[in-house]
Amino acid sequence: MTKVDPGFSTQSRSASGAHAVVIGAGLGGLASAMRLGARGYRVTVIDRLDVPGGRGSCLHRNGHRFDLGPTIVTVPQVFKELWAACGRDFYKDVDLKALDPFYEIRWPDGSHFTARQDTEAMRAEVARLSPDDLPGYDKFLDDSEKRYWFGFEDLGRRSMHKLWDLIQVLPTFAVLRADRSVYAHAAKRVKDERLRMALSFHPLFIGGDPFNVTSMYILVSHLEKQFGVHYAVGGVAAMAEAMAKVIEGQGGLMRMRTEVDEILVKDGKARGVKLTSGEIVTADVVISNADSGFTYDTLLRNHVRKRWTKRRLKRSRWSMGLYVWYFGTKGTADMWPDVGHHTILNGPRYRGLVRDIFIKGRLADDMSLYVHRPSVTDPTVAPEGDDTFYVLSPVPHLGHANPVDWESEREAYREKMIKVLDSQLIPGFSDRISASETFTPHEFRDRYLSPYGTGFSIEPRILQSAWFRPHNVSEEVEGLYLTGAGTHPGAGLPGVISSAEVLSKLVPDPEITTVDALQAAE
Ligand SMILES: Cc1cc2nc3c(=O)[nH]c(=O)nc-3n(C[C@H](O)[C@H](O)[C@H](O)COP(=O)(O)OP(=O)(O)OC[C@H]3O[C@@H](n4cnc5c(N)ncnc54)[C@H](O)[C@@H]3O)c2cc1C
């Protein structure tokens, strides 16, 4: 593999002329473009949206900036390494703020749990809720660290496209009881139901049902403890903008408001893409950051598929949908002083609600909410004295037997949300709303072309993870590579940035692809 020159300037060094087309400017697509640009590819990124970032983009309404998706940046190291691979310093381009506390979890009985980086502070919180659970909590942290070294640093950063890759790790899976769910693991260590929730809810942030996804995901507790929880000033959208600038500095091209209709395949090899305008863009390698299901089902619809057939994709378990209400409030900056940057507001049910969402596909009347109030950290998100919020509720995706009709539910569900927020978190807010926008699974389907309108692509269950997930190097077409939430290792910012790292190790050097292209042309 080409060694990256640490002194690499921002000028193009695409001496070979090999061309990589990246479909999608989500964080995984941008990271892949950066890495391939640094390796000497001439890169073109194509996205149908008007701004880069995909789910990590933002909307501006009435003086408010709404970060549409990711709000929590964990493991900044993966970004630091990505920038370093391009000969740049991440911290010069992006302003990250470490948060303390990380977030607060609240329950309907008035009890709460404040998550922080400091282990003693966390132990004090555990002891406050359930002193008998302290030894179990210490063990849980230990378990989490072990899974971090294996699941994140090893498995998550290397390719899992060969069956042998999977066979080699099976014994470790068995030792670490990867067959057990995240909730089951938490329940083995602590008895208090609130603590069980506090130690097991994390998979919901990458689209997984805590009662079914593999307990490898308890590694998130270690990630938080080790690396902290951060906020990107300007939102994740500012990170995406910084990534796009690096790509352009490398000589790459960002083509926004441009949609790919089809991946072109000739003699079993990806040769480029056809745009919805009819234009053809040829390429030596094609990288898809579109959802893996969409990539196979739609962009490769004219190619016979062996593994990722329509039937198999339909039978896969998909992550949940999301209802997100973005709103601004006027003159509230001094109100609700106990409501911080991140709050998780639990409803009356945990297991039952998760079951309604993931298994029954039913929209429940009760809800558990994640409330984002970035204005307490970043005054630029709202006009002076005002607040910017987003409130997220996990809901069923659109692929269940009787999908929710969001055109009729959109307003009714928002009314229910208002009642919960008004009675339990931010009383009186609804009279002060100055901007408002809602996203249902319909917006996720139509804006990001996400199958079934899911928030996070294919669910990270054990039989849909690692080798079982759509591979980073396509099983169907030579010269096609996948990056982003729907491939290995999975959703979440650290996951999709790692998927680009894995992908970059699989894409051949540009000199080799051009030789190949010349031979094919002869
Ligand atoms: C509401 C929400 C909150 C989240 N919170 C967090 C968080 O706090 N922390 C965290 O780490 N993660 C979080 N996540 C998860 C994380 O945001 C995602 O997993 C990640 O951003 C997905 O990146 P991606 O590379 O898969 O691309 P995506 O963001 O899915 O982008 C794919 C891009 O491809 C484009 N595209 C698709 N098809 C085509 C086509 N045919 N032609 C042109 N363009 C196309 C789309 O327009 C889109 O821009 C959150 C996600 C959501 C939805």
The ligand as a Gaussian input file, in Angstrom:
#p B3LYP/6-31G(d) Opt

LIG

0 1
 C      -31.106000      11.530000      14.299000
 C      -29.778000      10.821000      14.368000
 C      -28.970000      11.008000      15.478000
 C      -27.723000      10.387000      15.528000
 N      -26.903000      10.642000      16.597000
 C      -25.637000      10.167000      16.577000
 C      -24.700000      10.604000      17.549000
 O      -25.022000      11.420000      18.427000
 N      -23.427000      10.116000      17.485000
 C      -23.039000       9.239000      16.505000
 O      -21.864000       8.835000      16.490000
 N      -23.907000       8.824000      15.550000
 C      -25.177000       9.280000      15.550000
 N      -26.042000       8.926000      14.562000
 C      -25.605000       7.968000      13.541000
 C      -24.757000       8.627000      12.453000
 O      -25.208000       9.911000      12.206000
 C      -24.848000       7.853000      11.157000
 O      -24.609000       6.478000      11.365000
 C      -23.838000       8.372000      10.126000
 O      -23.830000       9.776000      10.054000
 C      -24.178000       7.779000       8.777000
 O      -23.186000       8.125000       7.867000
 P      -23.088000       7.436000       6.456000
 O      -21.669000       7.546000       6.017000
 O      -23.677000       6.066000       6.504000
 O      -23.915000       8.346000       5.456000
 P      -25.338000       9.049000       5.457000
 O      -25.361000      10.118000       6.461000
 O      -26.426000       8.055000       5.447000
 O      -25.260000       9.767000       4.029000
 C      -25.432000       9.096000       2.819000
 C      -25.479000      10.156000       1.740000
 O      -25.638000       9.512000       0.485000
 C      -26.462000      10.317000      -0.321000
 N      -27.034000       9.478000      -1.360000
 C      -27.720000       8.309000      -1.193000
 N      -28.057000       7.804000      -2.389000
 C      -27.591000       8.676000      -3.326000
 C      -27.648000       8.710000      -4.741000
 N      -28.257000       7.758000      -5.447000
 N      -27.068000       9.750000      -5.398000
 C      -26.448000      10.737000      -4.693000
 N      -26.374000      10.743000      -3.348000
 C      -26.938000       9.733000      -2.679000
 C      -27.497000      10.872000       0.642000
 O      -28.057000      12.062000       0.116000
 C      -26.641000      11.127000       1.876000
 O      -26.139000      12.445000       1.870000
 C      -27.295000       9.538000      14.478000
 C      -28.131000       9.332000      13.370000
 C      -29.355000       9.979000      13.309000
 C      -30.206000       9.760000      12.092000

